[in-house]
Amino acid sequence: MKVLWKITYPLVTIPTNKMKLQNLYTLTQLVCKDDSITGDEQKSWLDRMGKGMGFAHQNVSYIADKSIKMI
């Protein structure tokens, strides 16, 4: 299998839950303002991003829902 792209920047983990929540809130604002992403796509996208940021897998769905409702 041929690799078509390569990540050339380091991934930095977010050290605290407060910083994770701040970043997720900012991402939620962006997702909610983007007209091309609607409804279930918003939640799905935020779930994936939350998992990538290091939120616990059992909590990420709840956190994404709350985040969308806050906006």
RODO-2510 file (C-alpha; in nm, 4 decimals, decimal comma):
residues 71
     n   res          X          Y          Z
     1     m     0,0000     0,0000     0,0000
     2     k     0,1401     0,3350    -0,1039
     3     v     0,1201     0,6278     0,1410
     4     l    -0,0141     0,9359    -0,0360
     5     w     0,0389     1,1834     0,2465
     6     k     0,2528     1,2192     0,5506
     7     i     0,1979     1,4200     0,8677
     8     t     0,4953     1,6529     0,9007
     9     y     0,4042     1,8272     1,2246
    10     p     0,4100     1,6897     1,5767
    11     l     0,0867     1,6190     1,7610
    12     v     0,0865     1,7889     2,0989
    13     t    -0,1298     1,6464     2,3748
    14     i    -0,3456     1,8857     2,5734
    15     p    -0,2305     1,8643     2,9361
    16     t    -0,5397     1,9658     3,1346
    17     n    -0,9127     1,9016     3,1154
    18     k    -0,9786     2,2757     3,1349
    19     m    -0,7704     2,3340     2,8211
    20     k    -0,9425     2,0410     2,6466
    21     l    -1,2839     2,1915     2,7260
    22     q    -1,1736     2,5340     2,6025
    23     n    -1,0506     2,3850     2,2749
    24     l    -1,3656     2,1760     2,2317
    25     y    -1,5796     2,4856     2,2941
    26     t    -1,3893     2,6753     2,0231
    27     l    -1,4291     2,3840     1,7817
    28     t    -1,7998     2,3643     1,8623
    29     q    -1,8397     2,7317     1,7747
    30     l    -1,6705     2,6699     1,4401
    31     v    -1,8769     2,3595     1,3648
    32     c    -2,2047     2,5319     1,4516
    33     k    -2,1235     2,8300     1,2290
    34     d    -2,0344     2,6070     0,9330
    35     d    -2,3508     2,5656     0,7245
    36     s    -2,2162     2,2597     0,5435
    37     i    -2,2138     2,0543     0,8681
    38     t    -2,5567     2,0018     1,0229
    39     g    -2,7382     1,7917     1,2830
    40     d    -2,5899     1,4485     1,3424
    41     e    -2,2785     1,5381     1,1422
    42     q    -2,1941     1,8050     1,4006
    43     k    -2,2176     1,5595     1,6876
    44     s    -2,0258     1,2900     1,5000
    45     w    -1,7478     1,5341     1,4130
    46     l    -1,7217     1,6631     1,7696
    47     d    -1,7202     1,3063     1,9059
    48     r    -1,4221     1,2204     1,6875
    49     m    -1,2398     1,5413     1,7782
    50     g    -1,3086     1,4897     2,1487
    51     k    -1,1641     1,1394     2,1351
    52     g    -0,8613     1,2753     1,9524
    53     m    -0,8132     1,5406     2,2195
    54     g    -0,8013     1,2761     2,4891
    55     f    -1,1453     1,2850     2,6498
    56     a    -1,2547     0,9509     2,7941
    57     h    -1,4403     0,7499     2,5293
    58     q    -1,7367     0,6856     2,7600
    59     n    -1,7765     1,0611     2,8291
    60     v    -1,7061     1,2150     2,4899
    61     s    -2,0613     1,1782     2,3561
    62     y    -2,2082     1,3515     2,6633
    63     i    -1,9488     1,6301     2,6442
    64     a    -2,0145     1,6858     2,2714
    65     d    -2,3919     1,7053     2,3308
    66     k    -2,3473     1,9581     2,6128
    67     s    -2,1079     2,1592     2,4016
    68     i    -2,3572     2,1850     2,1136
    69     k    -2,6424     2,2783     2,3495
    70     m    -2,4293     2,5561     2,5027
    71     i    -2,3835     2,7174     2,1624
***
